[in-house]
Amino acid sequence: MVLPTLQSRYAIKQLQAPQQIIQRKQEIEAEKKAQWAQTANYFKVQTRHNSVHSHWTSPTSAVISNEAYRGQQDKEEKLNKLEQRRNHLAAILEGEKLQFQNELSSIRQSSARESVPDMKMRAENLRSAREKERKAVADEKLYEHWIANDPDLRSIEQQKLQNLQPEIWSDQLNEKRLAQQEEEEMNLKYQEELRQRINEQEQLEQEEQNERKRRIEQLKYILQEQMDELRDKEEESELLKQEEERLLREQWELDQYEEAKQQMEKRYVQQDYGRQLLRQHKAKLHKRAKEVQEKLELDMKILSSIAHADEESRIEQSEQREQLRRDALHMLQQFQQQMKLEKEKEQELDSMFQEEAAKQWARREQEWEHEKELREKLMRQVMDERQEQVMEKLNALKEQQQETYEKRQALIAEMEQARKYDLIEKQKQVKEREDKKQDLQRQVSIVKQERAQSRLELEKQDALEREDKRQMDQLMRQQKAVISATAVEPKFYGRRRANWN
């Protein structure tokens, strides 16, 4: 209960300013926009994370990472070897520099009278002589090493020493063959593991794609059900609209009947006033009978329309409406009987005299008034009940229409949400396909570059090998001629003597 000095909550709500309502709507729209922006940002971040994760977990990324790791190790190993070689050469250069300084100082002490240019020239001559000597020694050592290790020359020596060689070292060949077999098995095992990882990755991708297709099919099925339900709701709304139009038309007909009845009463009152002036009882009786018959016909028409309308919808009627229909039919039968009696009495009026007509007029006037009151009472009751039924049906139809509208709006919102989700899924699939395509193109370009680089290196290496082979063949022919011209003796391997003392 609201106090008299305070305003109710409804009154306070009604007295709000329009600016406050507009501001509240703007705040709600801003909150919705912020929420949509947050949701879109979340999906964008998740998509980027998923693409990076799929790229990292792909077999091609693993192969590229392993190759890059091996290349990095080879590069570091080469750099270490280069650094060691540089340090070694720097140490040799430093030693030679110290030796040169010592020689220069000794020469400077021994020949202090020599000039500086002569000393420099002498030092340069000594250095060049030392370099020539070192180069000659190195060439000789390389030549001896080549003669001792060249396979063709060694094969010639082995052919000459076949009778002197005690046995063939088959164990080393077996070990080499076993090592080659182990290396081939390791390569095959590595390739098999790589192929297995690639197959597992492809199987996982296929399962993810099947799961995504299953979700899309399920979403399509849900959307189809929602569309069917929305179509049913629209059909139901159309039926409710038709029912509402029928009830409104029926209410309009009842109003028209009531208005016609009032106009008829007014016209009959005016005609009754004129008949009192004429004082013709027979004519008045005839007119009055006609009036009663017309009223009865109008009431019978109203009752017939009510009974016919109830007959069409009797499946949905309650017990009260069924009783109303039976009452209307009963009243219709009574009115028909009364109509029949009125016509019979109207035929009897022609044979009456003036006094009998006056008496009959007074008596019939009372009967007509009494019947009119009863009939109007019954008709008012029927019309009120029918009006109440029409209003109840209209209210029920409005509630059903409102409920159908709310459900339709909810279904439309769900369909819009599902459509957005489907659009996001399609965009995600397109992005994944583009990423995979770019990844494959990048891998293909890398492989092409590596093949081109390796082809160039092979061509250079082949050219160098051909040149080396040509020089080797020439040198080999010379050495073969020398070896063929000289006698070969078996090498003597000294045996350690036992100490018998």
Buried (B, 14 or more C-beta within 10 A) or exposed (E): EEEEEEEEEEEEEEEEEEEEEEEEEEEEEEEEEEEEEEEEEEBEEEBEEBBEEBBEEBBBBBBBEEEEEEEEEEEEEEEEEEEEEEEEEEEEEEEEEEEBEEBBEEBEEEEEEEEEEEBEEBBEEBEEEBEEEEEEEEEEEEEEEBBEEBEEBEEBBEEBEEEEEEEEEEEEEEEEEEEEEEEEEEEEEEEEEBEEEBEEBEEEBEEEEEEBEEEBEEBEEEBEEBEEEBEEBEEBBEEBEEBBEBBEEBBEBBEEBBEEBEEBBEEBEEBEEEBEEEEEBBEBBBBBBBBBBEBBEBBBEBBBBBBEBBEEEEEEBEEEBEEBBEBBBEBBEBBEEBBEEBEEBBEEBEEBEEEEBBEBBEEBEEEBEEBBEEBBEBBEEBBEBBBEBBEEBBEBBEEBBEBBEEBBEEBEEBBEEBEEBBEBBEEBEEBBEEBBEEBEEEBEEEEEEEEEEEEEEEEEEEEEEEEEEEEBEEBBEEBEEEBEEEEEEEEEEEEEEEEEE
